[in-house]
Amino acid sequence: MPVTGNRTTGRPTLNEVAALADVSPITASRALRGVASVAPPLAERVRQAALELGYVANPAARALASRHSASVVVLIPSLSNHLFIDTLEAIHRVLHPRGLEVLIGNFHYDIGEEENLIRNYLAYRPAGMLLTGLERSEGSLRMLAASQVPCVHMMDLADDPALACVGFSQQQAGRAAAQHLLSQGRRRLGYIAAQLDSRVLHRAEGFRLALQEQGLYDPGLEVLCPQRSSIGLGSELFEGLIARHPEVDGLFFCNDDLAHGAIYQAQRQGIAVPGQVSMVGFNDLPPSAHTVPRLTSIRTPRAEIGQHAAQKLLDRLDGKVDLQPHLDLGFELVVRES
């Protein structure tokens, strides 16, 4: 069959792929997007035709034809954090069978960088967006409102009933950490945090309120560092706090990697954990079950958040009424040896 291609670009067209595979253009489009309703043998025939012709889909043209593209934008603050990898995997498992492509944007905990990503991705007319957290720049909020693109927010719960969100109470998680340390007889409690996004600060607020209710809050035992969270930083911040306040007997860390660093530094200094200092982490990352001692941590439902957020977005795209715009998946305190 001769390849004529698009008259303007000379590139193979979807119509040519459909003709070669002996299917309709709509079926060819669905097959190439991975829509599950297309029979596997038929989908394979379309893929082989596309391969033979060297066809590559044009998402911009598709967006213009249908008023939106077959893509969903997912904006996360980090690609190095295991937390978000689990979330992305779950999102992909839900969206891929519907033929939706996942476009990932990493804004590095910078709302200005997130604003630029939102501006750039909205030009592609995405079908929807999954956003991490609730903190946005004014520019981002205006663009999202004007675009009318369906959005679901992940990892936190909003006060605004109009916002669709899937997550848990960050403040209650901080309170739970404080209550656990208090239940272990600890009274000089500190909070070590880095990468100070709104969720980290909400956890600090919950931790602080629980201590204030017991008359045990000491602002000097809070370490709030804007640097990126890491094991090395956890070691450094723990060493500094213990040098200034050797009386500290309990610590809550905003991320497990900070807690891992603190455990290693305590071992170097001969500080017994939990004998002298008890420690609680956050997110329950896989290594936390294997540190020495094994780290007590607050387990967050990161995969479940991705799964439910993606499904909530699909429901919105399908025009279904959202009877539970705020989905609270809770968290779990996993008590180990630290």
Protein Blocks (a to p, Z undefined) as FASTA:
>chain_A
ZZebjaklopacfklmmmmnopafklmmmmmnopaklcfklmmmmmmmmmmnopacdfkl
mmmmnopacbdcdddfbfkbmklmmmmmmmmmmmmmnopacddddehhpaklmmmmmmmm
mmnopabdcdehjbdcfklmmmmmmnopacddehiacfblkbccddddfklmmmmmmmmm
mmnopabdcdddehiafklmmmmmmmmmmmmmnopacfklpccdfbdcdfklmmmmmmmm
mmmmmmbcbdcdfbfklmmmmmmmmmmnopacfklpccddehiaaklmmcccdddddddf
fklmmmmmmmmmmmmmnopacfblbacebjaddddfZZ
